[in-house]
């Protein structure tokens, strides 16, 4: 399974709540450049360290 992990990538994206307009971050997991699932979501003010804005 060499190189398997290199196909996985996580990226933090900006989002806004449709209801109240709160600024959010969404961390998506990509597998071979295809978004696979949401890993985490939270307020933009709590943007997690280690993810580029
Ligand atoms: Zn909301």
mmCIF file of the protein (N, C-alpha, C, O) and its ligand, coordinates in Angstrom:
data_MODEL
# 
_entry.id   MODEL 
# 
loop_
_entity.id 
_entity.type 
_entity.pdbx_number_of_molecules 
1 polymer     1 
2 non-polymer 1 
# 
_entity_poly.entity_id                      1 
_entity_poly.type                           'polypeptide(L)' 
_entity_poly.nstd_linkage                   no 
_entity_poly.nstd_monomer                   no 
_entity_poly.pdbx_seq_one_letter_code       
;(UNK)(UNK)(UNK)(UNK)(UNK)(UNK)(UNK)(UNK)(UNK)(UNK)(UNK)(UNK)(UNK)(UNK)(UNK)(UNK)
(UNK)(UNK)(UNK)(UNK)(UNK)(UNK)(UNK)(UNK)(UNK)(UNK)(UNK)(UNK)(UNK)(UNK)(UNK)(UNK)
(UNK)(UNK)(UNK)(UNK)(UNK)(UNK)(UNK)(UNK)(UNK)(UNK)(UNK)(UNK)(UNK)(UNK)(UNK)(UNK)
(UNK)(UNK)(UNK)(UNK)(UNK)
;
_entity_poly.pdbx_seq_one_letter_code_can   XXXXXXXXXXXXXXXXXXXXXXXXXXXXXXXXXXXXXXXXXXXXXXXXXXXXX 
_entity_poly.pdbx_strand_id                 A 
# 
loop_
_entity_poly_seq.entity_id 
_entity_poly_seq.num 
_entity_poly_seq.mon_id 
_entity_poly_seq.hetero 
1 1  UNK n 
1 2  UNK n 
1 3  UNK n 
1 4  UNK n 
1 5  UNK n 
1 6  UNK n 
1 7  UNK n 
1 8  UNK n 
1 9  UNK n 
1 10 UNK n 
1 11 UNK n 
1 12 UNK n 
1 13 UNK n 
1 14 UNK n 
1 15 UNK n 
1 16 UNK n 
1 17 UNK n 
1 18 UNK n 
1 19 UNK n 
1 20 UNK n 
1 21 UNK n 
1 22 UNK n 
1 23 UNK n 
1 24 UNK n 
1 25 UNK n 
1 26 UNK n 
1 27 UNK n 
1 28 UNK n 
1 29 UNK n 
1 30 UNK n 
1 31 UNK n 
1 32 UNK n 
1 33 UNK n 
1 34 UNK n 
1 35 UNK n 
1 36 UNK n 
1 37 UNK n 
1 38 UNK n 
1 39 UNK n 
1 40 UNK n 
1 41 UNK n 
1 42 UNK n 
1 43 UNK n 
1 44 UNK n 
1 45 UNK n 
1 46 UNK n 
1 47 UNK n 
1 48 UNK n 
1 49 UNK n 
1 50 UNK n 
1 51 UNK n 
1 52 UNK n 
1 53 UNK n 
# 
loop_
_struct_asym.id 
_struct_asym.entity_id 
A 1 
B 2 
# 
loop_
_chem_comp.id 
_chem_comp.type 
_chem_comp.mon_nstd_flag 
UNK 'L-peptide linking' . 
ZN  non-polymer         . 
# 
_pdbx_entity_nonpoly.entity_id   2 
_pdbx_entity_nonpoly.name        ? 
_pdbx_entity_nonpoly.comp_id     ZN 
# 
_pdbx_nonpoly_scheme.asym_id         B 
_pdbx_nonpoly_scheme.entity_id       2 
_pdbx_nonpoly_scheme.mon_id          ZN 
_pdbx_nonpoly_scheme.ndb_seq_num     1 
_pdbx_nonpoly_scheme.pdb_seq_num     101 
_pdbx_nonpoly_scheme.auth_seq_num    101 
_pdbx_nonpoly_scheme.pdb_mon_id      ZN 
_pdbx_nonpoly_scheme.auth_mon_id     ZN 
_pdbx_nonpoly_scheme.pdb_strand_id   A 
_pdbx_nonpoly_scheme.pdb_ins_code    . 
# 
loop_
_atom_site.group_PDB 
_atom_site.id 
_atom_site.type_symbol 
_atom_site.label_atom_id 
_atom_site.label_alt_id 
_atom_site.label_comp_id 
_atom_site.label_asym_id 
_atom_site.label_entity_id 
_atom_site.label_seq_id 
_atom_site.pdbx_PDB_ins_code 
_atom_site.Cartn_x 
_atom_site.Cartn_y 
_atom_site.Cartn_z 
_atom_site.occupancy 
_atom_site.B_iso_or_equiv 
_atom_site.pdbx_formal_charge 
_atom_site.auth_seq_id 
_atom_site.auth_comp_id 
_atom_site.auth_asym_id 
_atom_site.auth_atom_id 
_atom_site.pdbx_PDB_model_num 
ATOM   1   N  N  . UNK A 1 1  ? 0.831   -1.200 0.000  1.00 0.00 ? 1   UNK A N  1 
ATOM   2   C  CA . UNK A 1 1  ? 0.000   0.000  0.000  1.00 0.00 ? 1   UNK A CA 1 
ATOM   3   C  C  . UNK A 1 1  ? 0.871   1.258  0.000  1.00 0.00 ? 1   UNK A C  1 
ATOM   4   O  O  . UNK A 1 1  ? 0.463   2.291  0.530  1.00 0.00 ? 1   UNK A O  1 
ATOM   5   N  N  . UNK A 1 2  ? 2.022   1.180  -0.568 1.00 0.00 ? 2   UNK A N  1 
ATOM   6   C  CA . UNK A 1 2  ? 2.907   2.346  -0.616 1.00 0.00 ? 2   UNK A CA 1 
ATOM   7   C  C  . UNK A 1 2  ? 2.227   3.488  -1.361 1.00 0.00 ? 2   UNK A C  1 
ATOM   8   O  O  . UNK A 1 2  ? 1.622   3.300  -2.416 1.00 0.00 ? 2   UNK A O  1 
ATOM   9   N  N  . UNK A 1 3  ? 2.346   4.675  -0.778 1.00 0.00 ? 3   UNK A N  1 
ATOM   10  C  CA . UNK A 1 3  ? 1.773   5.849  -1.430 1.00 0.00 ? 3   UNK A CA 1 
ATOM   11  C  C  . UNK A 1 3  ? 0.292   6.022  -1.184 1.00 0.00 ? 3   UNK A C  1 
ATOM   12  O  O  . UNK A 1 3  ? -0.325  6.952  -1.704 1.00 0.00 ? 3   UNK A O  1 
ATOM   13  N  N  . UNK A 1 4  ? -0.271  5.150  -0.410 1.00 0.00 ? 4   UNK A N  1 
ATOM   14  C  CA . UNK A 1 4  ? -1.719  5.225  -0.181 1.00 0.00 ? 4   UNK A CA 1 
ATOM   15  C  C  . UNK A 1 4  ? -2.117  6.533  0.490  1.00 0.00 ? 4   UNK A C  1 
ATOM   16  O  O  . UNK A 1 4  ? -3.088  7.178  0.095  1.00 0.00 ? 4   UNK A O  1 
ATOM   17  N  N  . UNK A 1 5  ? -1.355  6.914  1.506  1.00 0.00 ? 5   UNK A N  1 
ATOM   18  C  CA . UNK A 1 5  ? -1.705  8.117  2.243  1.00 0.00 ? 5   UNK A CA 1 
ATOM   19  C  C  . UNK A 1 5  ? -1.591  9.379  1.390  1.00 0.00 ? 5   UNK A C  1 
ATOM   20  O  O  . UNK A 1 5  ? -2.301  10.357 1.624  1.00 0.00 ? 5   UNK A O  1 
ATOM   21  N  N  . UNK A 1 6  ? -0.713  9.355  0.420  1.00 0.00 ? 6   UNK A N  1 
ATOM   22  C  CA . UNK A 1 6  ? -0.525  10.552 -0.387 1.00 0.00 ? 6   UNK A CA 1 
ATOM   23  C  C  . UNK A 1 6  ? -1.754  10.837 -1.245 1.00 0.00 ? 6   UNK A C  1 
ATOM   24  O  O  . UNK A 1 6  ? -1.891  11.934 -1.786 1.00 0.00 ? 6   UNK A O  1 
ATOM   25  N  N  . UNK A 1 7  ? -2.629  9.876  -1.370 1.00 0.00 ? 7   UNK A N  1 
ATOM   26  C  CA . UNK A 1 7  ? -3.849  10.094 -2.147 1.00 0.00 ? 7   UNK A CA 1 
ATOM   27  C  C  . UNK A 1 7  ? -4.930  10.768 -1.304 1.00 0.00 ? 7   UNK A C  1 
ATOM   28  O  O  . UNK A 1 7  ? -5.934  11.252 -1.827 1.00 0.00 ? 7   UNK A O  1 
ATOM   29  N  N  . UNK A 1 8  ? -4.703  10.788 0.018  1.00 0.00 ? 8   UNK A N  1 
ATOM   30  C  CA . UNK A 1 8  ? -5.654  11.423 0.923  1.00 0.00 ? 8   UNK A CA 1 
ATOM   31  C  C  . UNK A 1 8  ? -5.175  12.823 1.261  1.00 0.00 ? 8   UNK A C  1 
ATOM   32  O  O  . UNK A 1 8  ? -4.000  13.034 1.560  1.00 0.00 ? 8   UNK A O  1 
ATOM   33  N  N  . UNK A 1 9  ? -6.085  13.769 1.211  1.00 0.00 ? 9   UNK A N  1 
ATOM   34  C  CA . UNK A 1 9  ? -5.724  15.134 1.528  1.00 0.00 ? 9   UNK A CA 1 
ATOM   35  C  C  . UNK A 1 9  ? -6.909  15.797 2.205  1.00 0.00 ? 9   UNK A C  1 
ATOM   36  O  O  . UNK A 1 9  ? -8.061  15.535 1.859  1.00 0.00 ? 9   UNK A O  1 
ATOM   37  N  N  . UNK A 1 10 ? -6.619  16.658 3.172  1.00 0.00 ? 10  UNK A N  1 
ATOM   38  C  CA . UNK A 1 10 ? -7.685  17.387 3.838  1.00 0.00 ? 10  UNK A CA 1 
ATOM   39  C  C  . UNK A 1 10 ? -7.504  18.870 3.582  1.00 0.00 ? 10  UNK A C  1 
ATOM   40  O  O  . UNK A 1 10 ? -6.384  19.382 3.558  1.00 0.00 ? 10  UNK A O  1 
ATOM   41  N  N  . UNK A 1 11 ? -8.609  19.543 3.392  1.00 0.00 ? 11  UNK A N  1 
ATOM   42  C  CA . UNK A 1 11 ? -8.568  20.962 3.079  1.00 0.00 ? 11  UNK A CA 1 
ATOM   43  C  C  . UNK A 1 11 ? -9.678  21.666 3.830  1.00 0.00 ? 11  UNK A C  1 
ATOM   44  O  O  . UNK A 1 11 ? -10.811 21.189 3.880  1.00 0.00 ? 11  UNK A O  1 
ATOM   45  N  N  . UNK A 1 12 ? -9.346  22.794 4.409  1.00 0.00 ? 12  UNK A N  1 
ATOM   46  C  CA . UNK A 1 12 ? -10.368 23.596 5.077  1.00 0.00 ? 12  UNK A CA 1 
ATOM   47  C  C  . UNK A 1 12 ? -10.935 24.608 4.089  1.00 0.00 ? 12  UNK A C  1 
ATOM   48  O  O  . UNK A 1 12 ? -10.191 25.314 3.409  1.00 0.00 ? 12  UNK A O  1 
ATOM   49  N  N  . UNK A 1 13 ? -12.260 24.669 4.020  1.00 0.00 ? 13  UNK A N  1 
ATOM   50  C  CA . UNK A 1 13 ? -12.944 25.565 3.087  1.00 0.00 ? 13  UNK A CA 1 
ATOM   51  C  C  . UNK A 1 13 ? -13.813 26.541 3.881  1.00 0.00 ? 13  UNK A C  1 
ATOM   52  O  O  . UNK A 1 13 ? -14.250 26.250 4.995  1.00 0.00 ? 13  UNK A O  1 
ATOM   53  N  N  . UNK A 1 14 ? -14.045 27.681 3.287  1.00 0.00 ? 14  UNK A N  1 
ATOM   54  C  CA . UNK A 1 14 ? -14.963 28.651 3.877  1.00 0.00 ? 14  UNK A CA 1 
ATOM   55  C  C  . UNK A 1 14 ? -16.398 28.280 3.521  1.00 0.00 ? 14  UNK A C  1 
ATOM   56  O  O  . UNK A 1 14 ? -16.685 27.775 2.436  1.00 0.00 ? 14  UNK A O  1 
ATOM   57  N  N  . UNK A 1 15 ? -17.286 28.547 4.473  1.00 0.00 ? 15  UNK A N  1 
ATOM   58  C  CA . UNK A 1 15 ? -18.705 28.318 4.212  1.00 0.00 ? 15  UNK A CA 1 
ATOM   59  C  C  . UNK A 1 15 ? -19.506 29.306 5.046  1.00 0.00 ? 15  UNK A C  1 
ATOM   60  O  O  . UNK A 1 15 ? -19.006 29.872 6.018  1.00 0.00 ? 15  UNK A O  1 
ATOM   61  N  N  . UNK A 1 16 ? -20.741 29.501 4.652  1.00 0.00 ? 16  UNK A N  1 
ATOM   62  C  CA . UNK A 1 16 ? -21.655 30.340 5.422  1.00 0.00 ? 16  UNK A CA 1 
ATOM   63  C  C  . UNK A 1 16 ? -22.918 29.554 5.692  1.00 0.00 ? 16  UNK A C  1 
ATOM   64  O  O  . UNK A 1 16 ? -23.413 28.834 4.825  1.00 0.00 ? 16  UNK A O  1 
ATOM   65  N  N  . UNK A 1 17 ? -23.432 29.694 6.891  1.00 0.00 ? 17  UNK A N  1 
ATOM   66  C  CA . UNK A 1 17 ? -24.700 29.057 7.210  1.00 0.00 ? 17  UNK A CA 1 
ATOM   67  C  C  . UNK A 1 17 ? -25.814 29.715 6.402  1.00 0.00 ? 17  UNK A C  1 
ATOM   68  O  O  . UNK A 1 17 ? -25.934 30.939 6.378  1.00 0.00 ? 17  UNK A O  1 
ATOM   69  N  N  . UNK A 1 18 ? -26.617 28.901 5.747  1.00 0.00 ? 18  UNK A N  1 
ATOM   70  C  CA . UNK A 1 18 ? -27.701 29.432 4.925  1.00 0.00 ? 18  UNK A CA 1 
ATOM   71  C  C  . UNK A 1 18 ? -28.762 30.129 5.772  1.00 0.00 ? 18  UNK A C  1 
ATOM   72  O  O  . UNK A 1 18 ? -29.446 31.037 5.300  1.00 0.00 ? 18  UNK A O  1 
ATOM   73  N  N  . UNK A 1 19 ? -28.892 29.702 7.014  1.00 0.00 ? 19  UNK A N  1 
ATOM   74  C  CA . UNK A 1 19 ? -29.975 30.244 7.842  1.00 0.00 ? 19  UNK A CA 1 
ATOM   75  C  C  . UNK A 1 19 ? -29.584 31.536 8.520  1.00 0.00 ? 19  UNK A C  1 
ATOM   76  O  O  . UNK A 1 19 ? -30.307 32.528 8.433  1.00 0.00 ? 19  UNK A O  1 
ATOM   77  N  N  . UNK A 1 20 ? -28.445 31.535 9.196  1.00 0.00 ? 20  UNK A N  1 
ATOM   78  C  CA . UNK A 1 20 ? -28.118 32.705 10.005 1.00 0.00 ? 20  UNK A CA 1 
ATOM   79  C  C  . UNK A 1 20 ? -26.921 33.472 9.478  1.00 0.00 ? 20  UNK A C  1 
ATOM   80  O  O  . UNK A 1 20 ? -26.592 34.538 9.999  1.00 0.00 ? 20  UNK A O  1 
ATOM   81  N  N  . UNK A 1 21 ? -26.261 32.945 8.445  1.00 0.00 ? 21  UNK A N  1 
ATOM   82  C  CA . UNK A 1 21 ? -25.167 33.679 7.836  1.00 0.00 ? 21  UNK A CA 1 
ATOM   83  C  C  . UNK A 1 21 ? -23.854 33.600 8.596  1.00 0.00 ? 21  UNK A C  1 
ATOM   84  O  O  . UNK A 1 21 ? -22.904 34.298 8.243  1.00 0.00 ? 21  UNK A O  1 
ATOM   85  N  N  . UNK A 1 22 ? -23.774 32.765 9.637  1.00 0.00 ? 22  UNK A N  1 
ATOM   86  C  CA . UNK A 1 22 ? -22.540 32.620 10.387 1.00 0.00 ? 22  UNK A CA 1 
ATOM   87  C  C  . UNK A 1 22 ? -21.418 32.106 9.485  1.00 0.00 ? 22  UNK A C  1 
ATOM   88  O  O  . UNK A 1 22 ? -21.620 31.183 8.695  1.00 0.00 ? 22  UNK A O  1 
ATOM   89  N  N  . UNK A 1 23 ? -20.236 32.710 9.609  1.00 0.00 ? 23  UNK A N  1 
ATOM   90  C  CA . UNK A 1 23 ? -19.080 32.248 8.847  1.00 0.00 ? 23  UNK A CA 1 
ATOM   91  C  C  . UNK A 1 23 ? -18.539 30.967 9.460  1.00 0.00 ? 23  UNK A C  1 
ATOM   92  O  O  . UNK A 1 23 ? -18.315 30.885 10.668 1.00 0.00 ? 23  UNK A O  1 
ATOM   93  N  N  . UNK A 1 24 ? -18.333 29.973 8.613  1.00 0.00 ? 24  UNK A N  1 
ATOM   94  C  CA . UNK A 1 24 ? -17.922 28.650 9.073  1.00 0.00 ? 24  UNK A CA 1 
ATOM   95  C  C  . UNK A 1 24 ? -16.701 28.160 8.311  1.00 0.00 ? 24  UNK A C  1 
ATOM   96  O  O  . UNK A 1 24 ? -16.357 28.673 7.245  1.00 0.00 ? 24  UNK A O  1 
ATOM   97  N  N  . UNK A 1 25 ? -16.061 27.159 8.886  1.00 0.00 ? 25  UNK A N  1 
ATOM   98  C  CA . UNK A 1 25 ? -15.079 26.387 8.118  1.00 0.00 ? 25  UNK A CA 1 
ATOM   99  C  C  . UNK A 1 25 ? -15.615 24.975 7.984  1.00 0.00 ? 25  UNK A C  1 
ATOM   100 O  O  . UNK A 1 25 ? -16.326 24.469 8.853  1.00 0.00 ? 25  UNK A O  1 
ATOM   101 N  N  . UNK A 1 26 ? -15.262 24.366 6.894  1.00 0.00 ? 26  UNK A N  1 
ATOM   102 C  CA . UNK A 1 26 ? -15.599 22.962 6.675  1.00 0.00 ? 26  UNK A CA 1 
ATOM   103 C  C  . UNK A 1 26 ? -14.329 22.255 6.232  1.00 0.00 ? 26  UNK A C  1 
ATOM   104 O  O  . UNK A 1 26 ? -13.698 22.661 5.256  1.00 0.00 ? 26  UNK A O  1 
ATOM   105 N  N  . UNK A 1 27 ? -13.958 21.221 6.932  1.00 0.00 ? 27  UNK A N  1 
ATOM   106 C  CA . UNK A 1 27 ? -12.793 20.443 6.519  1.00 0.00 ? 27  UNK A CA 1 
ATOM   107 C  C  . UNK A 1 27 ? -13.276 19.254 5.714  1.00 0.00 ? 27  UNK A C  1 
ATOM   108 O  O  . UNK A 1 27 ? -14.021 18.401 6.197  1.00 0.00 ? 27  UNK A O  1 
ATOM   109 N  N  . UNK A 1 28 ? -12.827 19.226 4.472  1.00 0.00 ? 28  UNK A N  1 
ATOM   110 C  CA . UNK A 1 28 ? -13.200 18.146 3.565  1.00 0.00 ? 28  UNK A CA 1 
ATOM   111 C  C  . UNK A 1 28 ? -12.025 17.209 3.370  1.00 0.00 ? 28  UNK A C  1 
ATOM   112 O  O  . UNK A 1 28 ? -10.873 17.639 3.315  1.00 0.00 ? 28  UNK A O  1 
ATOM   113 N  N  . UNK A 1 29 ? -12.320 15.949 3.267  1.00 0.00 ? 29  UNK A N  1 
ATOM   114 C  CA . UNK A 1 29 ? -11.290 14.963 2.936  1.00 0.00 ? 29  UNK A CA 1 
ATOM   115 C  C  . UNK A 1 29 ? -11.423 14.605 1.457  1.00 0.00 ? 29  UNK A C  1 
ATOM   116 O  O  . UNK A 1 29 ? -12.497 14.248 0.972  1.00 0.00 ? 29  UNK A O  1 
ATOM   117 N  N  . UNK A 1 30 ? -10.316 14.711 0.778  1.00 0.00 ? 30  UNK A N  1 
ATOM   118 C  CA . UNK A 1 30 ? -10.275 14.373 -0.645 1.00 0.00 ? 30  UNK A CA 1 
ATOM   119 C  C  . UNK A 1 30 ? -9.509  13.073 -0.834 1.00 0.00 ? 30  UNK A C  1 
ATOM   120 O  O  . UNK A 1 30 ? -8.479  12.847 -0.199 1.00 0.00 ? 30  UNK A O  1 
ATOM   121 N  N  . UNK A 1 31 ? -10.009 12.243 -1.692 1.00 0.00 ? 31  UNK A N  1 
ATOM   122 C  CA . UNK A 1 31 ? -9.279  11.059 -2.105 1.00 0.00 ? 31  UNK A CA 1 
ATOM   123 C  C  . UNK A 1 31 ? -9.062  11.154 -3.614 1.00 0.00 ? 31  UNK A C  1 
ATOM   124 O  O  . UNK A 1 31 ? -10.006 11.160 -4.403 1.00 0.00 ? 31  UNK A O  1 
ATOM   125 N  N  . UNK A 1 32 ? -7.810  11.227 -3.976 1.00 0.00 ? 32  UNK A N  1 
ATOM   126 C  CA . UNK A 1 32 ? -7.466  11.400 -5.394 1.00 0.00 ? 32  UNK A CA 1 
ATOM   127 C  C  . UNK A 1 32 ? -8.237  12.570 -5.994 1.00 0.00 ? 32  UNK A C  1 
ATOM   128 O  O  . UNK A 1 32 ? -8.809  12.482 -7.081 1.00 0.00 ? 32  UNK A O  1 
ATOM   129 N  N  . UNK A 1 33 ? -8.229  13.690 -5.226 1.00 0.00 ? 33  UNK A N  1 
ATOM   130 C  CA . UNK A 1 33 ? -8.827  14.952 -5.673 1.00 0.00 ? 33  UNK A CA 1 
ATOM   131 C  C  . UNK A 1 33 ? -10.349 14.922 -5.760 1.00 0.00 ? 33  UNK A C  1 
ATOM   132 O  O  . UNK A 1 33 ? -10.954 15.832 -6.327 1.00 0.00 ? 33  UNK A O  1 
ATOM   133 N  N  . UNK A 1 34 ? -10.963 13.902 -5.213 1.00 0.00 ? 34  UNK A N  1 
ATOM   134 C  CA . UNK A 1 34 ? -12.425 13.856 -5.177 1.00 0.00 ? 34  UNK A CA 1 
ATOM   135 C  C  . UNK A 1 34 ? -12.866 14.018 -3.726 1.00 0.00 ? 34  UNK A C  1 
ATOM   136 O  O  . UNK A 1 34 ? -12.433 13.252 -2.866 1.00 0.00 ? 34  UNK A O  1 
ATOM   137 N  N  . UNK A 1 35 ? -13.726 15.008 -3.434 1.00 0.00 ? 35  UNK A N  1 
ATOM   138 C  CA . UNK A 1 35 ? -14.184 15.159 -2.056 1.00 0.00 ? 35  UNK A CA 1 
ATOM   139 C  C  . UNK A 1 35 ? -14.952 13.924 -1.602 1.00 0.00 ? 35  UNK A C  1 
ATOM   140 O  O  . UNK A 1 35 ? -15.894 13.475 -2.254 1.00 0.00 ? 35  UNK A O  1 
ATOM   141 N  N  . UNK A 1 36 ? -14.515 13.387 -0.457 1.00 0.00 ? 36  UNK A N  1 
ATOM   142 C  CA . UNK A 1 36 ? -15.051 12.107 -0.003 1.00 0.00 ? 36  UNK A CA 1 
ATOM   143 C  C  . UNK A 1 36 ? -16.046 12.293 1.133  1.00 0.00 ? 36  UNK A C  1 
ATOM   144 O  O  . UNK A 1 36 ? -17.131 11.711 1.134  1.00 0.00 ? 36  UNK A O  1 
ATOM   145 N  N  . UNK A 1 37 ? -15.646 13.130 2.116  1.00 0.00 ? 37  UNK A N  1 
ATOM   146 C  CA . UNK A 1 37 ? -16.569 13.365 3.228  1.00 0.00 ? 37  UNK A CA 1 
ATOM   147 C  C  . UNK A 1 37 ? -16.142 14.595 4.014  1.00 0.00 ? 37  UNK A C  1 
ATOM   148 O  O  . UNK A 1 37 ? -15.016 15.077 3.888  1.00 0.00 ? 37  UNK A O  1 
ATOM   149 N  N  . UNK A 1 38 ? -17.061 15.087 4.822  1.00 0.00 ? 38  UNK A N  1 
ATOM   150 C  CA . UNK A 1 38 ? -16.774 16.193 5.716  1.00 0.00 ? 38  UNK A CA 1 
ATOM   151 C  C  . UNK A 1 38 ? -16.134 15.629 6.982  1.00 0.00 ? 38  UNK A C  1 
ATOM   152 O  O  . UNK A 1 38 ? -16.682 14.736 7.629  1.00 0.00 ? 38  UNK A O  1 
ATOM   153 N  N  . UNK A 1 39 ? -14.971 16.165 7.317  1.00 0.00 ? 39  UNK A N  1 
ATOM   154 C  CA . UNK A 1 39 ? -14.260 15.695 8.504  1.00 0.00 ? 39  UNK A CA 1 
ATOM   155 C  C  . UNK A 1 39 ? -14.678 16.503 9.730  1.00 0.00 ? 39  UNK A C  1 
ATOM   156 O  O  . UNK A 1 39 ? -14.843 15.957 10.820 1.00 0.00 ? 39  UNK A O  1 
ATOM   157 N  N  . UNK A 1 40 ? -14.847 17.807 9.538  1.00 0.00 ? 40  UNK A N  1 
ATOM   158 C  CA . UNK A 1 40 ? -15.191 18.673 10.664 1.00 0.00 ? 40  UNK A CA 1 
ATOM   159 C  C  . UNK A 1 40 ? -15.833 19.946 10.149 1.00 0.00 ? 40  UNK A C  1 
ATOM   160 O  O  . UNK A 1 40 ? -15.655 20.331 8.993  1.00 0.00 ? 40  UNK A O  1 
ATOM   161 N  N  . UNK A 1 41 ? -16.580 20.588 11.024 1.00 0.00 ? 41  UNK A N  1 
ATOM   162 C  CA . UNK A 1 41 ? -17.208 21.861 10.685 1.00 0.00 ? 41  UNK A CA 1 
ATOM   163 C  C  . UNK A 1 41 ? -17.248 22.694 11.952 1.00 0.00 ? 41  UNK A C  1 
ATOM   164 O  O  . UNK A 1 41 ? -17.423 22.169 13.051 1.00 0.00 ? 41  UNK A O  1 
ATOM   165 N  N  . UNK A 1 42 ? -17.084 23.986 11.788 1.00 0.00 ? 42  UNK A N  1 
ATOM   166 C  CA . UNK A 1 42 ? -17.121 24.847 12.967 1.00 0.00 ? 42  UNK A CA 1 
ATOM   167 C  C  . UNK A 1 42 ? -17.147 26.307 12.563 1.00 0.00 ? 42  UNK A C  1 
ATOM   168 O  O  . UNK A 1 42 ? -17.212 26.637 11.378 1.00 0.00 ? 42  UNK A O  1 
ATOM   169 N  N  . UNK A 1 43 ? -17.096 27.174 13.555 1.00 0.00 ? 43  UNK A N  1 
ATOM   170 C  CA . UNK A 1 43 ? -17.106 28.601 13.266 1.00 0.00 ? 43  UNK A CA 1 
ATOM   171 C  C  . UNK A 1 43 ? -15.763 29.032 12.699 1.00 0.00 ? 43  UNK A C  1 
ATOM   172 O  O  . UNK A 1 43 ? -14.713 28.524 13.090 1.00 0.00 ? 43  UNK A O  1 
ATOM   173 N  N  . UNK A 1 44 ? -15.815 29.973 11.776 1.00 0.00 ? 44  UNK A N  1 
ATOM   174 C  CA . UNK A 1 44 ? -14.577 30.435 11.156 1.00 0.00 ? 44  UNK A CA 1 
ATOM   175 C  C  . UNK A 1 44 ? -13.612 30.981 12.205 1.00 0.00 ? 44  UNK A C  1 
ATOM   176 O  O  . UNK A 1 44 ? -12.395 30.872 12.053 1.00 0.00 ? 44  UNK A O  1 
ATOM   177 N  N  . UNK A 1 45 ? -14.160 31.571 13.274 1.00 0.00 ? 45  UNK A N  1 
ATOM   178 C  CA . UNK A 1 45 ? -13.317 32.149 14.325 1.00 0.00 ? 45  UNK A CA 1 
ATOM   179 C  C  . UNK A 1 45 ? -12.497 31.059 15.033 1.00 0.00 ? 45  UNK A C  1 
ATOM   180 O  O  . UNK A 1 45 ? -11.469 31.346 15.646 1.00 0.00 ? 45  UNK A O  1 
ATOM   181 N  N  . UNK A 1 46 ? -12.956 29.837 14.942 1.00 0.00 ? 46  UNK A N  1 
ATOM   182 C  CA . UNK A 1 46 ? -12.252 28.702 15.562 1.00 0.00 ? 46  UNK A CA 1 
ATOM   183 C  C  . UNK A 1 46 ? -11.469 27.896 14.541 1.00 0.00 ? 46  UNK A C  1 
ATOM   184 O  O  . UNK A 1 46 ? -11.207 26.711 14.743 1.00 0.00 ? 46  UNK A O  1 
ATOM   185 N  N  . UNK A 1 47 ? -11.101 28.536 13.452 1.00 0.00 ? 47  UNK A N  1 
ATOM   186 C  CA . UNK A 1 47 ? -10.358 27.859 12.363 1.00 0.00 ? 47  UNK A CA 1 
ATOM   187 C  C  . UNK A 1 47 ? -9.215  27.036 12.950 1.00 0.00 ? 47  UNK A C  1 
ATOM   188 O  O  . UNK A 1 47 ? -8.393  27.558 13.703 1.00 0.00 ? 47  UNK A O  1 
ATOM   189 N  N  . UNK A 1 48 ? -9.164  25.753 12.606 1.00 0.00 ? 48  UNK A N  1 
ATOM   190 C  CA . UNK A 1 48 ? -8.159  24.872 13.217 1.00 0.00 ? 48  UNK A CA 1 
ATOM   191 C  C  . UNK A 1 48 ? -6.746  25.162 12.709 1.00 0.00 ? 48  UNK A C  1 
ATOM   192 O  O  . UNK A 1 48 ? -6.539  25.491 11.541 1.00 0.00 ? 48  UNK A O  1 
ATOM   193 N  N  . UNK A 1 49 ? -5.793  25.030 13.613 1.00 0.00 ? 49  UNK A N  1 
ATOM   194 C  CA . UNK A 1 49 ? -4.393  25.230 13.227 1.00 0.00 ? 49  UNK A CA 1 
ATOM   195 C  C  . UNK A 1 49 ? -3.958  24.157 12.245 1.00 0.00 ? 49  UNK A C  1 
ATOM   196 O  O  . UNK A 1 49 ? -4.428  23.020 12.277 1.00 0.00 ? 49  UNK A O  1 
ATOM   197 N  N  . UNK A 1 50 ? -3.055  24.552 11.384 1.00 0.00 ? 50  UNK A N  1 
ATOM   198 C  CA . UNK A 1 50 ? -2.494  23.585 10.454 1.00 0.00 ? 50  UNK A CA 1 
ATOM   199 C  C  . UNK A 1 50 ? -3.203  23.530 9.114  1.00 0.00 ? 50  UNK A C  1 
ATOM   200 O  O  . UNK A 1 50 ? -2.775  22.823 8.201  1.00 0.00 ? 50  UNK A O  1 
ATOM   201 N  N  . UNK A 1 51 ? -4.298  24.287 9.002  1.00 0.00 ? 51  UNK A N  1 
ATOM   202 C  CA . UNK A 1 51 ? -5.012  24.339 7.723  1.00 0.00 ? 51  UNK A CA 1 
ATOM   203 C  C  . UNK A 1 51 ? -4.900  25.753 7.161  1.00 0.00 ? 51  UNK A C  1 
ATOM   204 O  O  . UNK A 1 51 ? -5.174  26.732 7.856  1.00 0.00 ? 51  UNK A O  1 
ATOM   205 N  N  . UNK A 1 52 ? -4.502  25.846 5.920  1.00 0.00 ? 52  UNK A N  1 
ATOM   206 C  CA . UNK A 1 52 ? -4.316  27.170 5.322  1.00 0.00 ? 52  UNK A CA 1 
ATOM   207 C  C  . UNK A 1 52 ? -5.656  27.835 5.090  1.00 0.00 ? 52  UNK A C  1 
ATOM   208 O  O  . UNK A 1 52 ? -6.641  27.181 4.748  1.00 0.00 ? 52  UNK A O  1 
ATOM   209 N  N  . UNK A 1 53 ? -5.680  29.160 5.284  1.00 0.00 ? 53  UNK A N  1 
ATOM   210 C  CA . UNK A 1 53 ? -6.926  29.907 5.098  1.00 0.00 ? 53  UNK A CA 1 
ATOM   211 C  C  . UNK A 1 53 ? -7.016  30.470 3.694  1.00 0.00 ? 53  UNK A C  1 
ATOM   212 O  O  . UNK A 1 53 ? -7.998  31.129 3.355  1.00 0.00 ? 53  UNK A O  1 
HETATM 213 ZN ZN . ZN  B 2 .  ? -26.759 29.099 11.226 1.00 0.00 ? 101 ZN  A ZN 1 
# 
